[in-house]
Amino acid sequence: VWRTLDKWLRHRLRAIQLWHWKRPRTIYRGLKAMGASEDVAKQVAGNCHRWWRNSNGVIKIVLTIAYFNGLGVPRLS
C-alpha cells in the first residue's frame, strides 16, 4: 500500500510541475535546464496539455526519485 501511494505521490508531483510550466516553450526550457535530452523535452512539450498522462512517461528520466529526495520529499516506502 505504501509503495503504491509513494508512486502516486511522485506522479502527482510531476504532473503539478508540468501544470506549473503550462506552455510548451516553458516546459521545453525547463526540461532542458534539468538535463533532459532534446527528444525527451520535445516529446513532453508537444503534449503539454496532457500533463497527467505525460507525468508518468519519459519525464521520469528527468524528474527522478533522486530529484525529489533532493527537494526533501519524504519517502513512504
C-alpha positions as CSV (number, residue, x, y, z in Angstrom):
1,V,0.0,0.0,0.0
2,W,2.8,2.5,0.9
3,R,4.7,1.8,-2.3
4,T,1.6,2.4,-4.4
5,L,0.9,5.6,-2.5
6,D,4.6,6.7,-2.9
7,K,4.3,6.1,-6.7
8,W,1.1,8.1,-6.9
9,L,2.6,11.0,-4.9
10,R,5.6,11.3,-7.3
11,H,3.3,11.0,-10.3
12,R,1.2,13.8,-8.9
13,L,4.3,16.0,-8.2
14,R,5.5,15.5,-11.8
15,A,2.0,16.5,-13.1
16,I,2.0,19.6,-10.9
17,Q,5.4,20.6,-12.2
18,L,4.1,20.3,-15.8
19,W,1.0,22.2,-15.0
20,H,3.0,24.9,-13.4
21,W,5.1,25.4,-16.5
22,K,1.9,25.4,-18.6
23,R,3.2,26.4,-22.1
24,P,5.2,24.1,-24.5
25,R,8.1,26.6,-24.7
26,T,8.4,26.8,-20.9
27,I,8.2,23.0,-20.5
28,Y,10.9,22.5,-23.1
29,R,13.2,25.1,-21.5
30,G,12.6,23.7,-18.0
31,L,13.3,20.1,-19.0
32,K,16.4,21.1,-21.0
33,A,17.7,23.1,-17.9
34,M,17.2,19.9,-15.8
35,G,19.3,17.9,-18.2
36,A,16.7,16.3,-20.5
37,S,17.7,15.3,-24.0
38,E,16.2,17.3,-26.8
39,D,14.0,14.4,-27.9
40,V,12.5,13.9,-24.4
41,A,11.9,17.7,-24.0
42,K,10.2,17.9,-27.4
43,Q,8.1,14.9,-26.7
44,V,6.8,16.2,-23.4
45,A,6.4,19.8,-24.6
46,G,4.5,18.6,-27.7
47,N,1.9,17.1,-25.4
48,C,1.8,19.9,-22.9
49,H,-2.0,19.8,-22.3
50,R,-1.9,16.2,-21.2
51,W,0.0,16.9,-18.0
52,W,-1.3,13.9,-16.1
53,R,-0.5,11.4,-18.9
54,N,2.9,13.0,-19.5
55,S,3.8,12.9,-15.8
56,N,4.1,9.1,-15.9
57,G,6.1,8.7,-19.1
58,V,9.5,9.8,-20.2
59,I,9.6,12.7,-17.8
60,K,10.6,10.1,-15.2
61,I,14.1,10.3,-16.8
62,V,14.4,13.9,-15.6
63,L,12.2,14.2,-12.5
64,T,13.6,11.1,-10.8
65,I,13.2,9.8,-7.3
66,A,16.7,11.2,-6.5
67,Y,15.4,14.7,-7.7
68,F,12.5,14.6,-5.2
69,N,14.8,13.2,-2.5
70,G,17.0,16.3,-3.1
71,L,14.0,18.5,-2.6
72,G,13.2,16.9,0.7
73,V,10.1,15.0,-0.3
74,P,9.6,12.2,2.2
75,R,9.6,8.6,1.0
76,L,6.7,6.5,2.1
77,S,8.1,3.1,1.1
